[in-house]
Structure formats: structure tokens, C-alpha cells
Amino acid sequence: MNLRYRLGKSNVAYFYLNRPQAHNALNMGLIREMRQALREMEGLRALVLTGEGKTFCAGGDLKWMEEMTKQEVSGRMKDAEELALMLSELNRVPFPVIGRINGPAYGGGLGLISCCDIAIGVESATFSLSEVTLGLIPATISPYVVKRLGESNARRMMLNARSFSAREALELGLLHKVVPDDKLDDAVEEEVKAVMRCAPEAVSASKELIAAVEGRPPEEVLGETIERLARTWETESCRQGIAAFLEKRKPPWISEKMMERKLFRRSTTFSAKPWENSSNRKSCLNTRNGRRKGWCPKKCGSTPERWAGSARPQNRNTGGLVRNCCIR
């Protein structure tokens, strides 16, 4: 299990790089699990990406890289493509990605951070684009890192592999906020709640808009921005948002209970790969009022559905998630 995650009731997912014994270094297993998990995440309001233990991500796993040196060119190309596609898919998801940078990040770890829309790091974290010290180059992460740092800063960091602090990462634009180590969860929760106050449709459209206009002259995108704004006025989110403002009430996408409760709870049991062995389970139809349907190891339902509920304690016999109807 290279990736662990929790999917909360407010449609906020928490992804944990789960290789603490290897400082959460990227290998093919983690890359593929990340791609699969991203494909399974539908209708999310936000995604929080972080690492287990005291390290965010140490870059590529050296044992994996050593194996690649022994492969044929076609095999190396395939592995590099998997990494490049994972970064591209993370960068292009239609919901905000919030990086919870809980410790040092090197090489590919900076690529992951650069794909995050918002990145919050601890004061003790250090960073380095260390590939050149190993005779490698930061190839697949370069489009995202160069855009994030700017060409001038990227030249310096990539060519000498110097280590830099969280404060310098903030100045360079890699991080958006630096907090004391014991304040990280509070800072992340604050960012998540800020996103949850916004219309999901508008947030997704804004992220798409940024990608469409970035790096292009204003004159070139003038017509496109006019068209996008005109289309936005036709959306249900726009009508509901304006009506809520004029009537001095909250729009439907804001839940008072959601804004009050703790969104980030490390004590929750995590589960990876909810899609695994799904053909052997049935959807639980006996959940309590207001609860979501989900996979039930007791098979008390009849219509299979993809698990979409919050994480529950694991069943010791099946290894699956125990749903509300099965907790006694």
C-alpha cells in the first residue's frame, strides 16, 4: 500500500504518500496508485496531498532508478511516461489541490508541490532539486517547477542542487505559506474551509481559465474571456450565488456544520484502493439517515456502487471498510 487516503463527507480527499521507510520516495507502485486514485475521485471539492512520517517526498526511489538503468530504452521510456502522466493528471484535476508539506522535499517531491494549487509547508522543511548530484536531470517535473519558480530561479536551483529553507521556498513561490510545525493542520484546514465557501463549478472553471490564459497576451485571449464570462452567467451556480447574496442568505454549497467541524482528523482510519475487489462486495443500503451508501463487507445490499463514504474502522476478517450498519 504505497498510497493511503481518506475521503471525507464534505467531498474533501486526503492523499498520503505512504512509504515513510523510504522517505515517501516515488516508485512505480506509488505512481500507479496515485494515477488510479485520481481517476476514482469524482465530484471532489478539494484534495489535500501530504506524506506519512516526517518527510513529504524524497523524490525518485534510488532502487527503482537503479532498476531502470538495467532496462531497455523502451522500458525506461514507459516508466518515465507513467511519472509524466501522473504529474500531468495531478496538475489538471478540476478541483483545488492543497499541498500539506509536512517535511523535506527533494527532486520529484518539488514536482508534486509545483502541481499543487496551494502549498503550505512547515518551518523545518528543506528543499532541493538534487537530480544533478546523481547524474540525472529533473526532466518530467521541469514544466511545473520552471513555471512555479520562474526561469531565473529554476536555473540556479536545478544547476547546483543547492538546499534551501522553507522561508526561501516561500520567497521563490514554491510555497504559499509557512507555519510552525505544530500549526500545519490548522493552516491546511483554514485553506480547505476557504475553498468550501466557493461554488464548486466556479472554482473548477476558474482553474481551467488560469490554464487557458497563462502566458498569453491579453489581446489574444480577449474574445475567449468574454465568451467564458458570458457562459458563466448561464450557470446554476451563478444564479444561486447572486440570489443568495441579494436575499442575505448562504448559498446552497455552504454547509454550516461543515464549516464548524474539524475537516482534518489524523485519527481516522485510512483505506487505500477502494476499487480493489469491488466485484466481490455489495453496496450497503442500510446506512443511517443522512449517511452515504458504501461498500459493506457483510454484503447486506444488492446494488454494487463505488465506495464514496467517509473512512470507517477496518473489518479484521475481511480487511474492508465497516459501514455504519455493520458497526455493533
C-alpha positions in Angstrom: 0.0 0.0 0.0 2.0 2.9 -1.3 -0.8 5.4 -1.1 -3.3 5.8 1.7 -6.2 8.2 1.6 -9.4 9.3 3.3 -12.5 10.6 1.6 -14.5 12.9 3.9 -18.2 13.6 3.9 -17.6 17.1 2.5 -16.0 15.6 -0.6 -12.5 16.5 0.5 -10.0 13.8 -0.1 -6.7 13.4 1.8 -3.9 11.6 0.0 -0.9 10.3 2.0 2.3 9.2 0.3 2.8 6.0 2.3 6.4 5.0 2.1 7.8 6.5 5.3 10.5 3.9 5.5 11.8 5.3 2.2 11.0 8.9 3.0 8.0 8.6 0.7 10.2 8.3 -2.4 8.4 7.8 -5.7 8.4 4.3 -7.2 6.3 2.7 -9.9 3.8 1.3 -7.3 3.2 4.7 -5.8 2.9 6.4 -9.2 0.4 3.9 -10.5 -1.7 4.0 -7.3 -1.7 7.8 -7.5 -3.0 7.7 -11.1 -5.7 5.2 -10.2 -6.8 7.1 -7.2 -7.1 10.3 -9.1 -9.2 8.6 -11.7 -11.5 7.3 -9.0 -12.0 10.8 -7.4 -15.2 12.2 -8.8 -17.1 15.2 -7.6 -14.4 16.3 -5.1 -14.4 19.8 -3.6 -10.7 19.6 -2.8 -7.7 17.3 -2.5 -5.1 17.5 0.3 -1.7 15.9 -0.6 0.8 15.1 2.1 3.3 12.5 3.2 3.3 10.0 6.1 6.0 10.4 8.7 8.4 13.4 8.8 9.2 13.7 5.1 6.9 14.9 2.3 8.7 13.2 -0.6 12.4 12.4 -1.2 12.0 12.3 -5.0 12.6 9.2 -7.0 13.4 5.9 -5.2 17.1 5.1 -6.0 16.4 1.4 -6.1 13.7 2.0 -8.7 16.2 4.2 -10.6 18.9 1.6 -10.4 16.5 -1.0 -12.0 15.7 1.5 -14.8 19.4 1.7 -15.7 19.3 -2.0 -16.5 16.2 -1.9 -18.7 16.0 -1.4 -22.4 15.2 2.0 -23.7 11.6 1.1 -24.3 11.2 0.1 -20.6 12.8 3.3 -19.4 10.5 5.3 -21.7 7.4 3.5 -20.3 8.4 4.2 -16.7 9.2 7.9 -17.4 5.8 8.2 -19.2 4.0 6.9 -16.2 5.7 9.5 -14.0 5.0 12.3 -16.5 1.3 11.3 -16.8 0.9 11.2 -13.1 2.2 14.7 -12.7 0.1 15.9 -15.6 -3.1 14.4 -14.2 -2.5 15.8 -10.8 -1.9 19.2 -12.3 -5.1 19.1 -14.4 -7.7 17.8 -11.9 -10.7 20.1 -11.9 -10.7 20.7 -8.1 -8.1 22.5 -5.9 -5.1 20.5 -4.8 -3.7 21.7 -1.5 -0.2 20.6 -0.6 0.3 19.8 3.1 4.2 19.9 3.1 5.0 18.2 6.3 8.7 17.9 5.9 11.7 17.9 3.4 11.0 17.5 -0.3 13.7 16.7 -2.9 13.6 16.2 -6.7 10.3 14.8 -7.7 8.8 16.0 -4.4 9.2 19.5 -5.7 7.4 18.4 -8.9 4.4 17.3 -6.8 4.4 20.6 -4.8 4.5 22.6 -8.1 1.4 20.8 -9.3 -0.5 21.9 -6.1 -2.7 24.9 -6.4 -1.9 25.9 -2.8 1.1 24.7 -0.9 1.6 25.1 2.9 4.8 24.0 4.5 6.3 23.6 7.9 9.2 25.9 9.0 11.6 22.9 9.4 11.2 21.7 5.8 14.1 21.8 3.4 14.1 21.5 -0.4 16.5 20.7 -3.2 16.4 19.8 -6.9 19.1 17.2 -6.3 18.9 15.3 -9.6 22.2 16.6 -11.0 24.1 15.3 -7.9 23.1 11.8 -9.1 23.9 12.3 -12.8 20.2 12.8 -13.6 18.1 15.7 -14.8 14.7 16.9 -13.5 13.1 16.3 -16.8 9.4 15.3 -16.2 9.0 17.8 -13.3 10.6 20.7 -15.2 7.4 22.1 -16.9 5.8 22.5 -13.5 8.9 23.6 -11.5 10.1 26.2 -14.0 6.6 27.7 -14.2 6.4 27.8 -10.4 9.9 29.2 -9.7 10.4 31.2 -12.9 13.2 30.5 -15.3 15.9 32.5 -13.5 15.3 30.8 -10.1 15.0 27.4 -11.8 18.3 27.8 -13.5 20.0 28.4 -10.1 18.2 25.6 -8.2 18.5 23.0 -11.0 22.1 23.6 -11.9 23.7 23.5 -8.5 21.2 21.4 -6.5 21.5 23.7 -3.5 19.4 23.1 -0.5 17.1 25.9 0.6 14.8 26.5 3.5 11.0 26.8 3.8 11.3 30.6 4.1 13.3 30.8 0.9 10.7 28.4 -0.8 8.1 31.0 0.2 10.1 33.8 -1.4 10.6 31.7 -4.5 6.9 31.0 -4.8 7.2 27.2 -4.3 5.2 27.6 -1.1 2.3 30.0 -0.4 2.5 29.8 3.4 5.0 28.7 6.0 3.8 27.8 9.5 5.3 26.3 12.7 5.3 22.6 12.6 2.6 22.2 15.2 0.3 24.6 13.3 0.3 22.8 10.0 -3.1 21.0 10.3 -4.8 24.3 11.4 -3.4 26.1 8.4 -4.5 23.4 6.0 -7.9 23.3 7.5 -8.2 27.0 7.1 -7.4 26.7 3.4 -9.8 23.9 2.9 -12.7 25.8 4.5 -11.9 28.8 2.3 -12.3 26.6 -0.8 -15.5 25.1 0.6 -17.1 28.6 0.8 -16.8 28.8 -3.0 -19.1 27.4 -5.7 -17.5 24.1 -7.0 -18.5 24.8 -10.6 -16.9 28.3 -10.5 -13.7 27.0 -8.8 -13.3 24.4 -11.5 -14.0 26.9 -14.2 -11.5 29.3 -12.7 -8.8 26.7 -12.6 -9.5 25.9 -16.2 -9.4 29.7 -17.0 -6.0 30.1 -15.4 -4.5 27.3 -17.5 -6.1 28.8 -20.7 -4.8 32.4 -20.3 -1.4 31.8 -18.6 1.5 33.1 -20.7 -0.7 34.5 -23.4 -1.0 38.2 -24.3 -4.2 39.9 -23.1 -5.2 40.8 -26.6 -5.0 37.2 -27.7 -7.4 35.9 -25.0 -9.8 38.9 -25.1 -12.5 37.1 -27.0 -12.1 33.9 -25.1 -12.5 35.6 -21.7 -15.6 37.4 -22.9 -17.2 34.1 -24.0 -16.2 32.4 -20.8 -17.8 35.1 -18.7 -21.0 35.1 -20.8 -21.3 31.3 -20.4 -20.8 31.6 -16.6 -23.8 33.9 -16.3 -25.9 31.0 -17.6 -24.8 28.6 -14.9 -27.0 27.4 -12.0 -24.2 28.3 -9.6 -24.2 31.9 -10.8 -28.0 32.2 -10.4 -27.9 30.7 -6.9 -24.9 32.7 -5.7 -26.4 36.0 -6.8 -29.8 35.2 -5.4 -28.3 34.1 -2.0 -26.3 37.4 -1.8 -29.3 39.6 -2.6 -31.5 37.6 -0.1 -28.8 37.8 2.5 -28.6 34.0 3.0 -25.9 31.4 2.4 -25.6 29.7 -1.0 -26.5 26.0 -1.1 -22.9 24.9 -1.4 -22.1 26.2 2.1 -23.0 23.9 5.0 -22.9 25.4 8.4 -22.0 22.1 10.0 -19.2 21.6 7.5 -17.7 24.9 8.3 -17.8 24.3 12.0 -16.4 20.8 12.3 -12.8 19.7 12.0 -12.1 18.6 8.5 -8.6 17.3 9.1 -8.5 14.3 11.6 -5.4 12.2 11.7 -7.1 9.7 14.0 -9.4 8.5 11.2 -8.6 5.1 9.8 -7.4 5.3 6.2 -8.1 2.9 3.3 -6.3 2.6 0.0 -7.7 1.3 -3.3 -11.5 1.2 -2.6 -11.9 0.0 -6.1 -10.0 -3.2 -5.3 -12.1 -6.4 -5.3 -15.2 -4.3 -5.6 -16.9 -7.1 -7.6 -16.9 -9.2 -4.5 -18.8 -6.7 -2.4 -22.3 -5.2 -2.4 -23.4 -1.7 -1.7 -24.8 -1.2 1.8 -28.3 0.1 1.6 -28.9 0.1 5.4 -26.8 3.2 6.4 -28.3 5.5 8.9 -30.3 8.5 7.8 -28.1 11.1 6.2 -25.3 8.7 5.6 -23.8 7.8 2.3 -24.1 4.3 0.8 -20.8 2.4 0.6 -19.1 -0.9 0.3 -20.2 -3.3 3.0 -18.1 -6.4 3.9 -21.4 -8.1 5.2 -22.9 -7.8 1.7 -26.2 -6.6 3.1 -27.1 -4.7 -0.1 -27.8 -5.7 -3.6 -26.7 -3.0 -6.0 -22.9 -2.6 -6.4 -21.7 1.0 -6.2 -18.3 2.6 -6.0 -17.4 3.4 -2.3 -17.8 7.1 -1.7 -18.3 7.4 2.0 -16.0 8.5 4.8 -13.4 6.1 6.1 -14.6 3.8 8.9 -12.8 1.3 11.1 -11.5 -1.7 9.2 -13.1 -5.2 9.5 -10.4 -7.5 10.8 -11.8 -10.5 9.0 -12.3 -9.0 5.5 -9.9 -6.1 5.6 -12.6 -4.0 4.1 -14.3 -0.9 5.5 -17.0 -1.4 8.1 -20.0 0.7 7.2 -22.5 2.2 9.7 -24.9 -0.6 9.6 -22.2 -3.1 10.4 -20.8 -1.3 13.5 -22.1 -3.0 16.6 
